[in-house]
Amino acid sequence: MQCLARTCLKGEKPHQGEAIPLWPTAGKELDSRRGGAAWLYRTVWCVFYIFLLSLVSSRAPFPLLYAETTPKSLNESGSRYLLRGDIEKALDQFLLAARLTPDDTAIQFNLGLTYSRMGQFSKSLEPLRKAAANPGSKKDAAYLCGLALFYMGQYDQCVREIEYLEADAGFAESVLYLLTESYRQLKRVRDSQRAFTELARRFPDSPLFHKLLGIAYDAQNRPEEAIQEFELALKRNPSLAGAHFAIGYIYWKRQRFEQARSWLESELRIQPCYALAHYYLGEIARKQQRQAQARHSFQRAVSCDDAYADGYLGLGTLFEEEAKTDRAIEMYQRAVRLDPEKSESHYKLARALSKVGRTNEAEAEMQKVIQLKARAKEKAANALR
């Protein structure tokens, strides 16, 4: 039987119509000129053509190349990627699985967990809240929601989400840490002290206890003691998220950029998609006149978290330094939309608008800068009363 353009599918009889060669007419000329080489030529064409058909046929002649894809198999492969640390591939698998079965709480939990690992906390909330509908994953989902809200700076919502988990031994250590910091940010001093005391009492060797001490020392402008506490935390848990970054940030503030870079890069080995670490690496590169590296780091920051305003602020600063003012304005405007309370974004936008002659818009932005600074000054004065 000759090779036919229409392949024989399982359960069907061979097509009895006119045979259509799988190779061009030139194949006959090749056959007459090169003898045995024509056999190889025709064979390659046959195999290639059948391979193409196997990709589009639902009953492919090469079933091993057409493995069945189900929500379960996608969820399992995504979990394997996540365990290996290949977060972006894991996300692709979970997104496909979620489209096929949007009500599967296990898939929604894994999707939320992956977004959380990537630092895309705002995106993690919706799937995690869907996952919380399952009693088996309710507490884990609530904790991850609280963690996301904490990193998003929504401390009051974080407290409401996780407060009840303080009594659960499996969550208490991490929850007490989050509550201590959230209460402190909310100026609920007594509640913060109570949570901190409870953490120290129940978990005296906790790396989170030392991390909190490091944060406290840093807030008091005692950098050496802060670094010492963060290093103690890392000694107890070398993979503790945020501790490497905290040390790097202290060095960055002191303009010890090489030391800062080393610690920030260490944080990215633990959290590859931590937007803040990428941003400060970009700032270091920019200050050292390494524009290409700076751009890469800022772009990585916003790809990890597209709601991270400082990433766009960094890109805008780069464009302005390169005299690409229109592009800078686009980046500053995006930063302002994402964080309208940040006076620096309004100031840089006003300056860039002024450069291109958009005077009225520039003046309006400067008025916002003045208002925001007055509001911040009043807030600081009230905190001292």
MARNU-969319 format. One record per residue (C-alpha): y, x, z; residue number from 0; residue in three letters. Coordinates in steps of 0.1 Angstrom, whole numbers. Example, Ala and Ser with C-alpha at 12.3 -4.5 7.8 and 13.67 -1.06 7.14 Angstrom:
BEGIN
@yy -45, xx 123, zz 78, resi 0, resn ala
@yy -11, xx 137, zz 71, resi 1, resn ser
//
This chain:
BEGIN
@yy 0, xx 0, zz 0, resi 0, resn met
@yy 34, xx 13, zz -9, resi 1, resn gln
@yy 62, xx 17, zz 16, resi 2, resn cys
@yy 84, xx -14, zz 15, resi 3, resn leu
@yy 120, xx -19, zz 25, resi 4, resn ala
@yy 109, xx -48, zz 47, resi 5, resn arg
@yy 85, xx -34, zz 74, resi 6, resn thr
@yy 54, xx -52, zz 85, resi 7, resn cys
@yy 60, xx -68, zz 119, resi 8, resn leu
@yy 33, xx -75, zz 144, resi 9, resn lys
@yy 13, xx -106, zz 134, resi 10, resn gly
@yy 27, xx -107, zz 99, resi 11, resn glu
@yy 10, xx -100, zz 66, resi 12, resn lys
@yy 24, xx -72, zz 44, resi 13, resn pro
@yy 52, xx -83, zz 21, resi 14, resn his
@yy 37, xx -90, zz -13, resi 15, resn gln
@yy 69, xx -88, zz -34, resi 16, resn gly
@yy 82, xx -60, zz -55, resi 17, resn glu
@yy 81, xx -26, zz -37, resi 18, resn ala
@yy 115, xx -11, zz -30, resi 19, resn ile
@yy 114, xx 27, zz -27, resi 20, resn pro
@yy 129, xx 42, zz 5, resi 21, resn leu
@yy 142, xx 72, zz -13, resi 22, resn trp
@yy 167, xx 74, zz -42, resi 23, resn pro
@yy 157, xx 79, zz -78, resi 24, resn thr
@yy 164, xx 116, zz -75, resi 25, resn ala
@yy 132, xx 117, zz -55, resi 26, resn gly
@yy 112, xx 113, zz -87, resi 27, resn lys
@yy 130, xx 142, zz -103, resi 28, resn glu
@yy 125, xx 163, zz -72, resi 29, resn leu
@yy 88, xx 154, zz -73, resi 30, resn asp
@yy 85, xx 167, zz -109, resi 31, resn ser
@yy 104, xx 199, zz -101, resi 32, resn arg
@yy 92, xx 209, zz -67, resi 33, resn arg
@yy 58, xx 194, zz -63, resi 34, resn gly
@yy 47, xx 194, zz -26, resi 35, resn gly
@yy 84, xx 194, zz -14, resi 36, resn ala
@yy 87, xx 158, zz -26, resi 37, resn ala
@yy 60, xx 146, zz -2, resi 38, resn trp
@yy 81, xx 160, zz 28, resi 39, resn leu
@yy 113, xx 144, zz 13, resi 40, resn tyr
@yy 97, xx 109, zz 10, resi 41, resn arg
@yy 81, xx 112, zz 45, resi 42, resn thr
@yy 114, xx 121, zz 62, resi 43, resn val
@yy 131, xx 91, zz 45, resi 44, resn trp
@yy 103, xx 67, zz 55, resi 45, resn cys
@yy 103, xx 78, zz 91, resi 46, resn val
@yy 142, xx 77, zz 93, resi 47, resn phe
@yy 143, xx 42, zz 77, resi 48, resn tyr
@yy 116, xx 28, zz 100, resi 49, resn ile
@yy 134, xx 44, zz 130, resi 50, resn phe
@yy 166, xx 26, zz 120, resi 51, resn leu
@yy 148, xx -7, zz 117, resi 52, resn leu
@yy 132, xx -2, zz 151, resi 53, resn ser
@yy 166, xx -1, zz 167, resi 54, resn leu
@yy 176, xx -35, zz 153, resi 55, resn val
@yy 143, xx -53, zz 154, resi 56, resn ser
@yy 135, xx -73, zz 186, resi 57, resn ser
@yy 99, xx -65, zz 179, resi 58, resn arg
@yy 103, xx -28, zz 171, resi 59, resn ala
@yy 74, xx -8, zz 157, resi 60, resn pro
@yy 84, xx 19, zz 183, resi 61, resn phe
@yy 83, xx -1, zz 215, resi 62, resn pro
@yy 88, xx 30, zz 237, resi 63, resn leu
@yy 122, xx 34, zz 221, resi 64, resn leu
@yy 132, xx -1, zz 229, resi 65, resn tyr
@yy 125, xx -5, zz 266, resi 66, resn ala
@yy 133, xx -39, zz 281, resi 67, resn glu
@yy 166, xx -40, zz 299, resi 68, resn thr
@yy 168, xx -64, zz 328, resi 69, resn thr
@yy 193, xx -68, zz 357, resi 70, resn pro
@yy 166, xx -54, zz 380, resi 71, resn lys
@yy 160, xx -23, zz 359, resi 72, resn ser
@yy 197, xx -17, zz 355, resi 73, resn leu
@yy 202, xx -20, zz 393, resi 74, resn asn
@yy 174, xx 4, zz 399, resi 75, resn glu
@yy 187, xx 30, zz 374, resi 76, resn ser
@yy 222, xx 26, zz 388, resi 77, resn gly
@yy 208, xx 33, zz 423, resi 78, resn ser
@yy 191, xx 64, zz 411, resi 79, resn arg
@yy 223, xx 76, zz 395, resi 80, resn tyr
@yy 242, xx 69, zz 427, resi 81, resn leu
@yy 218, xx 88, zz 448, resi 82, resn leu
@yy 221, xx 118, zz 424, resi 83, resn arg
@yy 259, xx 116, zz 427, resi 84, resn gly
@yy 264, xx 106, zz 391, resi 85, resn asp
@yy 289, xx 78, zz 400, resi 86, resn ile
@yy 303, xx 70, zz 366, resi 87, resn glu
@yy 268, xx 64, zz 351, resi 88, resn lys
@yy 259, xx 43, zz 382, resi 89, resn ala
@yy 290, xx 22, zz 377, resi 90, resn leu
@yy 281, xx 15, zz 340, resi 91, resn asp
@yy 246, xx 3, zz 351, resi 92, resn gln
@yy 258, xx -19, zz 379, resi 93, resn phe
@yy 286, xx -35, zz 357, resi 94, resn leu
@yy 260, xx -44, zz 330, resi 95, resn leu
@yy 236, xx -58, zz 357, resi 96, resn ala
@yy 265, xx -78, zz 372, resi 97, resn ala
@yy 274, xx -93, zz 338, resi 98, resn arg
@yy 238, xx -105, zz 334, resi 99, resn leu
@yy 234, xx -119, zz 369, resi 100, resn thr
@yy 268, xx -123, zz 385, resi 101, resn pro
@yy 254, xx -141, zz 416, resi 102, resn asp
@yy 230, xx -114, zz 426, resi 103, resn asp
@yy 243, xx -101, zz 459, resi 104, resn thr
@yy 223, xx -69, zz 459, resi 105, resn ala
@yy 239, xx -59, zz 425, resi 106, resn ile
@yy 274, xx -70, zz 438, resi 107, resn gln
@yy 269, xx -48, zz 469, resi 108, resn phe
@yy 259, xx -18, zz 448, resi 109, resn asn
@yy 289, xx -24, zz 425, resi 110, resn leu
@yy 313, xx -26, zz 455, resi 111, resn gly
@yy 297, xx 5, zz 471, resi 112, resn leu
@yy 302, xx 25, zz 438, resi 113, resn thr
@yy 338, xx 15, zz 435, resi 114, resn tyr
@yy 343, xx 25, zz 471, resi 115, resn ser
@yy 326, xx 59, zz 465, resi 116, resn arg
@yy 350, xx 64, zz 435, resi 117, resn met
@yy 380, xx 57, zz 457, resi 118, resn gly
@yy 388, xx 25, zz 437, resi 119, resn gln
@yy 391, xx 4, zz 468, resi 120, resn phe
@yy 410, xx -25, zz 454, resi 121, resn ser
@yy 382, xx -30, zz 428, resi 122, resn lys
@yy 355, xx -28, zz 455, resi 123, resn ser
@yy 367, xx -59, zz 474, resi 124, resn leu
@yy 357, xx -87, zz 451, resi 125, resn glu
@yy 320, xx -76, zz 447, resi 126, resn pro
@yy 317, xx -68, zz 484, resi 127, resn leu
@yy 329, xx -102, zz 494, resi 128, resn arg
@yy 304, xx -117, zz 471, resi 129, resn lys
@yy 277, xx -96, zz 486, resi 130, resn ala
@yy 288, xx -108, zz 521, resi 131, resn ala
@yy 274, xx -142, zz 512, resi 132, resn ala
@yy 239, xx -127, zz 518, resi 133, resn asn
@yy 232, xx -125, zz 556, resi 134, resn pro
@yy 212, xx -94, zz 550, resi 135, resn gly
@yy 241, xx -75, zz 536, resi 136, resn ser
@yy 270, xx -93, zz 554, resi 137, resn lys
@yy 277, xx -65, zz 580, resi 138, resn lys
@yy 275, xx -37, zz 555, resi 139, resn asp
@yy 297, xx -55, zz 531, resi 140, resn ala
@yy 322, xx -63, zz 558, resi 141, resn ala
@yy 324, xx -27, zz 569, resi 142, resn tyr
@yy 330, xx -15, zz 534, resi 143, resn leu
@yy 357, xx -42, zz 529, resi 144, resn cys
@yy 373, xx -29, zz 561, resi 145, resn gly
@yy 371, xx 7, zz 549, resi 146, resn leu
@yy 387, xx -3, zz 515, resi 147, resn ala
@yy 415, xx -22, zz 533, resi 148, resn leu
@yy 421, xx 8, zz 556, resi 149, resn phe
@yy 425, xx 32, zz 527, resi 150, resn tyr
@yy 447, xx 7, zz 509, resi 151, resn met
@yy 470, xx 7, zz 539, resi 152, resn gly
@yy 463, xx -30, zz 548, resi 153, resn gln
@yy 456, xx -22, zz 584, resi 154, resn tyr
@yy 460, xx -58, zz 598, resi 155, resn asp
@yy 434, xx -71, zz 573, resi 156, resn gln
@yy 411, xx -41, zz 581, resi 157, resn cys
@yy 412, xx -50, zz 618, resi 158, resn val
@yy 403, xx -87, zz 611, resi 159, resn arg
@yy 375, xx -76, zz 588, resi 160, resn glu
@yy 357, xx -52, zz 611, resi 161, resn ile
@yy 367, xx -60, zz 647, resi 162, resn glu
@yy 335, xx -79, zz 654, resi 163, resn tyr
@yy 314, xx -49, zz 643, resi 164, resn leu
@yy 325, xx -29, zz 673, resi 165, resn glu
@yy 297, xx -43, zz 694, resi 166, resn ala
@yy 271, xx -34, zz 668, resi 167, resn asp
@yy 255, xx 0, zz 676, resi 168, resn ala
@yy 249, xx 7, zz 639, resi 169, resn gly
@yy 286, xx 5, zz 631, resi 170, resn phe
@yy 304, xx 11, zz 664, resi 171, resn ala
@yy 313, xx 48, zz 659, resi 172, resn glu
@yy 329, xx 44, zz 624, resi 173, resn ser
@yy 345, xx 11, zz 634, resi 174, resn val
@yy 361, xx 25, zz 665, resi 175, resn leu
@yy 376, xx 53, zz 644, resi 176, resn tyr
@yy 390, xx 28, zz 619, resi 177, resn leu
@yy 403, xx 6, zz 647, resi 178, resn leu
@yy 420, xx 35, zz 665, resi 179, resn thr
@yy 439, xx 45, zz 634, resi 180, resn glu
@yy 446, xx 9, zz 622, resi 181, resn ser
@yy 461, xx 0, zz 656, resi 182, resn tyr
@yy 481, xx 31, zz 657, resi 183, resn arg
@yy 496, xx 23, zz 622, resi 184, resn gln
@yy 503, xx -12, zz 634, resi 185, resn leu
@yy 521, xx 1, zz 665, resi 186, resn lys
@yy 495, xx -16, zz 688, resi 187, resn arg
@yy 495, xx 14, zz 711, resi 188, resn val
@yy 474, xx -1, zz 739, resi 189, resn arg
@yy 447, xx -13, zz 715, resi 190, resn asp
@yy 447, xx 21, zz 698, resi 191, resn ser
@yy 443, xx 39, zz 731, resi 192, resn gln
@yy 415, xx 15, zz 742, resi 193, resn arg
@yy 395, xx 21, zz 709, resi 194, resn ala
@yy 400, xx 59, zz 712, resi 195, resn phe
@yy 388, xx 59, zz 748, resi 196, resn thr
@yy 358, xx 38, zz 739, resi 197, resn glu
@yy 349, xx 62, zz 710, resi 198, resn leu
@yy 352, xx 92, zz 733, resi 199, resn ala
@yy 331, xx 75, zz 760, resi 200, resn arg
@yy 303, xx 62, zz 737, resi 201, resn arg
@yy 303, xx 91, zz 712, resi 202, resn phe
@yy 316, xx 122, zz 729, resi 203, resn pro
@yy 301, xx 145, zz 702, resi 204, resn asp
@yy 313, xx 124, zz 673, resi 205, resn ser
@yy 329, xx 143, zz 644, resi 206, resn pro
@yy 352, xx 113, zz 641, resi 207, resn leu
@yy 365, xx 119, zz 676, resi 208, resn phe
@yy 376, xx 154, zz 666, resi 209, resn his
@yy 390, xx 140, zz 633, resi 210, resn lys
@yy 412, xx 116, zz 653, resi 211, resn leu
@yy 424, xx 145, zz 675, resi 212, resn leu
@yy 432, xx 164, zz 644, resi 213, resn gly
@yy 452, xx 135, zz 630, resi 214, resn ile
@yy 471, xx 132, zz 664, resi 215, resn ala
@yy 479, xx 169, zz 665, resi 216, resn tyr
@yy 491, xx 168, zz 628, resi 217, resn asp
@yy 514, xx 138, zz 637, resi 218, resn ala
@yy 528, xx 159, zz 665, resi 219, resn gln
@yy 535, xx 188, zz 641, resi 220, resn asn
@yy 509, xx 210, zz 658, resi 221, resn arg
@yy 492, xx 223, zz 626, resi 222, resn pro
@yy 470, xx 250, zz 641, resi 223, resn glu
@yy 455, xx 227, zz 667, resi 224, resn glu
@yy 450, xx 200, zz 641, resi 225, resn ala
@yy 431, xx 224, zz 618, resi 226, resn ile
@yy 410, xx 235, zz 647, resi 227, resn gln
@yy 399, xx 199, zz 654, resi 228, resn glu
@yy 392, xx 191, zz 618, resi 229, resn phe
@yy 371, xx 223, zz 616, resi 230, resn glu
@yy 352, xx 212, zz 647, resi 231, resn leu
@yy 346, xx 178, zz 630, resi 232, resn ala
@yy 332, xx 195, zz 599, resi 233, resn leu
@yy 310, xx 217, zz 620, resi 234, resn lys
@yy 293, xx 186, zz 633, resi 235, resn arg
@yy 293, xx 169, zz 599, resi 236, resn asn
@yy 300, xx 192, zz 569, resi 237, resn pro
@yy 301, xx 161, zz 546, resi 238, resn ser
@yy 327, xx 142, zz 567, resi 239, resn leu
@yy 349, xx 124, zz 542, resi 240, resn ala
@yy 386, xx 132, zz 545, resi 241, resn gly
@yy 384, xx 162, zz 568, resi 242, resn ala
@yy 386, xx 189, zz 541, resi 243, resn his
@yy 415, xx 170, zz 525, resi 244, resn phe
@yy 433, xx 168, zz 559, resi 245, resn ala
@yy 432, xx 206, zz 562, resi 246, resn ile
@yy 443, xx 211, zz 526, resi 247, resn gly
@yy 472, xx 187, zz 531, resi 248, resn tyr
@yy 484, xx 206, zz 561, resi 249, resn ile
@yy 484, xx 238, zz 541, resi 250, resn tyr
@yy 501, xx 220, zz 512, resi 251, resn trp
@yy 529, xx 209, zz 535, resi 252, resn lys
@yy 533, xx 245, zz 547, resi 253, resn arg
@yy 534, xx 256, zz 510, resi 254, resn gln
@yy 503, xx 278, zz 514, resi 255, resn arg
@yy 490, xx 266, zz 481, resi 256, resn phe
@yy 460, xx 288, zz 475, resi 257, resn glu
@yy 445, xx 278, zz 509, resi 258, resn gln
@yy 454, xx 242, zz 502, resi 259, resn ala
@yy 437, xx 242, zz 468, resi 260, resn arg
@yy 405, xx 256, zz 483, resi 261, resn ser
@yy 402, xx 228, zz 508, resi 262, resn trp
@yy 412, xx 201, zz 484, resi 263, resn leu
@yy 385, xx 213, zz 459, resi 264, resn glu
@yy 360, xx 212, zz 488, resi 265, resn ser
@yy 369, xx 175, zz 494, resi 266, resn glu
@yy 362, xx 167, zz 458, resi 267, resn leu
@yy 327, xx 181, zz 461, resi 268, resn arg
@yy 321, xx 154, zz 487, resi 269, resn ile
@yy 343, xx 127, zz 471, resi 270, resn gln
@yy 345, xx 135, zz 434, resi 271, resn pro
@yy 369, xx 106, zz 427, resi 272, resn cys
@yy 392, xx 110, zz 456, resi 273, resn tyr
@yy 426, xx 102, zz 440, resi 274, resn ala
@yy 447, xx 119, zz 467, resi 275, resn leu
@yy 429, xx 152, zz 464, resi 276, resn ala
@yy 434, xx 151, zz 426, resi 277, resn his
@yy 471, xx 143, zz 430, resi 278, resn tyr
@yy 478, xx 172, zz 454, resi 279, resn tyr
@yy 459, xx 196, zz 432, resi 280, resn leu
@yy 481, xx 184, zz 404, resi 281, resn gly
@yy 512, xx 190, zz 425, resi 282, resn glu
@yy 501, xx 225, zz 433, resi 283, resn ile
@yy 494, xx 232, zz 396, resi 284, resn ala
@yy 528, xx 218, zz 387, resi 285, resn arg
@yy 547, xx 240, zz 412, resi 286, resn lys
@yy 528, xx 270, zz 399, resi 287, resn gln
@yy 539, xx 261, zz 363, resi 288, resn gln
@yy 503, xx 253, zz 352, resi 289, resn arg
@yy 513, xx 221, zz 333, resi 290, resn gln
@yy 480, xx 215, zz 315, resi 291, resn ala
@yy 460, xx 217, zz 348, resi 292, resn gln
@yy 486, xx 195, zz 365, resi 293, resn ala
@yy 484, xx 169, zz 338, resi 294, resn arg
@yy 446, xx 169, zz 341, resi 295, resn his
@yy 447, xx 164, zz 378, resi 296, resn ser
@yy 473, xx 136, zz 377, resi 297, resn phe
@yy 453, xx 118, zz 350, resi 298, resn gln
@yy 421, xx 122, zz 370, resi 299, resn arg
@yy 439, xx 107, zz 400, resi 300, resn ala
@yy 449, xx 75, zz 381, resi 301, resn val
@yy 416, xx 72, zz 364, resi 302, resn ser
@yy 399, xx 73, zz 398, resi 303, resn cys
@yy 424, xx 47, zz 412, resi 304, resn asp
@yy 446, xx 30, zz 386, resi 305, resn asp
@yy 466, xx 14, zz 415, resi 306, resn ala
@yy 476, xx 48, zz 429, resi 307, resn tyr
@yy 514, xx 49, zz 423, resi 308, resn ala
@yy 518, xx 86, zz 431, resi 309, resn asp
@yy 495, xx 96, zz 403, resi 310, resn gly
@yy 520, xx 80, zz 378, resi 311, resn tyr
@yy 549, xx 95, zz 397, resi 312, resn leu
@yy 533, xx 129, zz 391, resi 313, resn gly
@yy 528, xx 123, zz 354, resi 314, resn leu
@yy 564, xx 111, zz 351, resi 315, resn gly
@yy 577, xx 142, zz 367, resi 316, resn thr
@yy 557, xx 163, zz 343, resi 317, resn leu
@yy 570, xx 144, zz 313, resi 318, resn phe
@yy 606, xx 147, zz 326, resi 319, resn glu
@yy 602, xx 184, zz 330, resi 320, resn glu
@yy 590, xx 186, zz 294, resi 321, resn glu
@yy 621, xx 166, zz 283, resi 322, resn ala
@yy 599, xx 137, zz 273, resi 323, resn lys
@yy 622, xx 112, zz 291, resi 324, resn thr
@yy 610, xx 80, zz 275, resi 325, resn asp
@yy 574, xx 88, zz 286, resi 326, resn arg
@yy 587, xx 97, zz 320, resi 327, resn ala
@yy 604, xx 63, zz 323, resi 328, resn ile
@yy 572, xx 45, zz 314, resi 329, resn glu
@yy 553, xx 64, zz 342, resi 330, resn met
@yy 581, xx 58, zz 368, resi 331, resn tyr
@yy 582, xx 21, zz 360, resi 332, resn gln
@yy 545, xx 18, zz 365, resi 333, resn arg
@yy 548, xx 37, zz 398, resi 334, resn ala
@yy 576, xx 13, zz 409, resi 335, resn val
@yy 555, xx -18, zz 400, resi 336, resn arg
@yy 526, xx -5, zz 420, resi 337, resn leu
@yy 546, xx 6, zz 451, resi 338, resn asp
@yy 581, xx -11, zz 450, resi 339, resn pro
@yy 588, xx 2, zz 486, resi 340, resn glu
@yy 587, xx 39, zz 476, resi 341, resn lys
@yy 623, xx 51, zz 473, resi 342, resn ser
@yy 614, xx 83, zz 455, resi 343, resn glu
@yy 600, xx 63, zz 425, resi 344, resn ser
@yy 632, xx 43, zz 422, resi 345, resn his
@yy 653, xx 74, zz 425, resi 346, resn tyr
@yy 634, xx 93, zz 397, resi 347, resn lys
@yy 635, xx 62, zz 375, resi 348, resn leu
@yy 673, xx 59, zz 381, resi 349, resn ala
@yy 677, xx 96, zz 371, resi 350, resn arg
@yy 656, xx 93, zz 340, resi 351, resn ala
@yy 674, xx 60, zz 329, resi 352, resn leu
@yy 707, xx 77, zz 333, resi 353, resn ser
@yy 696, xx 106, zz 310, resi 354, resn lys
@yy 690, xx 82, zz 281, resi 355, resn val
@yy 722, xx 63, zz 287, resi 356, resn gly
@yy 708, xx 32, zz 303, resi 357, resn arg
@yy 735, xx 32, zz 329, resi 358, resn thr
@yy 733, xx -4, zz 342, resi 359, resn asn
@yy 696, xx -1, zz 348, resi 360, resn glu
@yy 701, xx 33, zz 365, resi 361, resn ala
@yy 727, xx 18, zz 388, resi 362, resn glu
@yy 704, xx -11, zz 398, resi 363, resn ala
@yy 676, xx 14, zz 407, resi 364, resn glu
@yy 700, xx 35, zz 428, resi 365, resn met
@yy 710, xx 4, zz 447, resi 366, resn gln
@yy 673, xx -2, zz 455, resi 367, resn lys
@yy 671, xx 34, zz 467, resi 368, resn val
@yy 700, xx 28, zz 491, resi 369, resn ile
@yy 685, xx -4, zz 504, resi 370, resn gln
@yy 651, xx 11, zz 510, resi 371, resn leu
@yy 665, xx 41, zz 528, resi 372, resn lys
@yy 686, xx 18, zz 550, resi 373, resn ala
@yy 656, xx -3, zz 558, resi 374, resn arg
@yy 635, xx 28, zz 566, resi 375, resn ala
@yy 662, xx 41, zz 589, resi 376, resn lys
@yy 665, xx 7, zz 608, resi 377, resn glu
@yy 627, xx 6, zz 611, resi 378, resn lys
@yy 626, xx 41, zz 626, resi 379, resn ala
@yy 654, xx 32, zz 651, resi 380, resn ala
@yy 635, xx 1, zz 662, resi 381, resn asn
@yy 603, xx 21, zz 668, resi 382, resn ala
@yy 622, xx 44, zz 692, resi 383, resn leu
@yy 635, xx 14, zz 714, resi 384, resn arg
//
